[in-house]
């Protein structure tokens, strides 16, 4: 039986929230640290080099938002681990890639691709007239044991519900203002030429916003170290909504918009402008991306106008081309890691609800998480 991820409630100021997070997720945080420390060790780095890299990178994070540093210090204190280890969980790729030494950068040039297939169904295309925002997160199968859902009560902005790795500030999620976010891997020929803000912190910044314009600005205007795709949606209980897919190069952002009320995206650039201006470097390592977004779109098209979250789940369960499918069973990848669809996340942001299935190729049972005060995790019947 596949274990569900736990719900962790956080409240108070940044440091206080961090301590709660660290204490309540200590075991999962330790597993994540051990996993990524082992990965770093295989690259030849010793502990002192890793700490130096993290300390060199820290001013970038502090300049973006010093409160995130305060929260990470709280997580470290609560979990009784080194602060640098928590920074590593939140910026593992950037810290390793942006080493100043050319020989180190060469040793770390191989970027491990996470997959991911994202989808948004606009309100007018759904049965309940509520926007649906969903994603399959494809990464290392071991991360099913380190995932958590954070429910963050805030006094300085909308409350947040985010699925993330334990110790991380955010990944996919929604907030009390009806804003939703998913993200997936892209790779371009402009990556790692300069220092940018860690992606996990940009995602957290999106989910802290009360207004869609400011959430989109956080994606559009923040310098990044490498390419990434982020879908930002915003919806209301009255059936209004907007969604934009931002295909981000480190220094430029391109847009993809819904067509007939449907937006899908995998792990390759599709914006005609982007394809003219840069080179997509990720297709060679994730060739299934070329059809995963098409499969999800084609499976949902017959349901437009009356689509439901169950229709979206069925599309994301698609096993065409397995194991190189929308829903990927665990399998060794080219880097000798056990790769899988770690989680399926299906959200209705306007009502603050998120359904999560861990390792969905092996498990069709969902847990429902809600922003509602006093609500607990609800287990949904297996499909």
C-alpha angles and dihedrals in degrees: 000000000000113000119234120235116254128247114236120194117211130185142158129047124338097271093043091050089049094052090050091049093049095046096046096043099035096123094049092044090053091051091051093049092049091049097050094038088057090050091051091048090058089060091061098251119139124215094261093054091050092050090049091051091050093048091049090052097045096086089062090057093043091052091052095049124336090198088069089059089050091051092048090051087054092051090051091050093048094048093040093234134123116282090231090061091058091048087052091055090053098043106019097139097042095046092053097041099047099057110143095224113090093213091053092047089053092052090052099042095110108095115202108224121225112201121211132164117214130196138180124189111197121230095254090057096052132084094233094039088240122129114247118208119184146161146185109222110211115193139108114340090223089068090073084079094053102044123114138171114230121205104196119195109203133189093194101052145347120326115255135220111192136171110215146139112281109270092026123115096221147333119164119001155111138246140216091264092063096257117144131192139189129167138194141183125278129168129203139173089253096063123127098006093121143012118276140170117281111261094232090060093049089053091051090050090054092052092049093062125104095198129055092225092059093044090054092046090056089061099035100046105034117101113237134196094225143006120287138163120230127181114203120191133179126191142165137214088251092068097259120135151153133196131185128183111216114204100198127201112185092262105022138041129213128194134227119186134201118272117210089348095307132104124181131172137175129174107305134075114261102169107110089217092053092048091054095048104041143023119252106226099176105071093080091061097037106031091157086071088078091072107019094084090045091052093052092046094049093048092052100042095082090056099050110130092030104036119149134191087259090059089052091049091050090052092049090050089061111137099187108143093011131217084027091050142121088263106040124202116216111282137152112265131206091278092053093251123132102249125193146142093279096190144357113218119191117181140184099194097185090066096032097243129142127181118199131189117186118219090355094189086067100028132041097182117112133203116212119220123189139189089219114123112258095008120137132200112294119206113221122211116261114264 
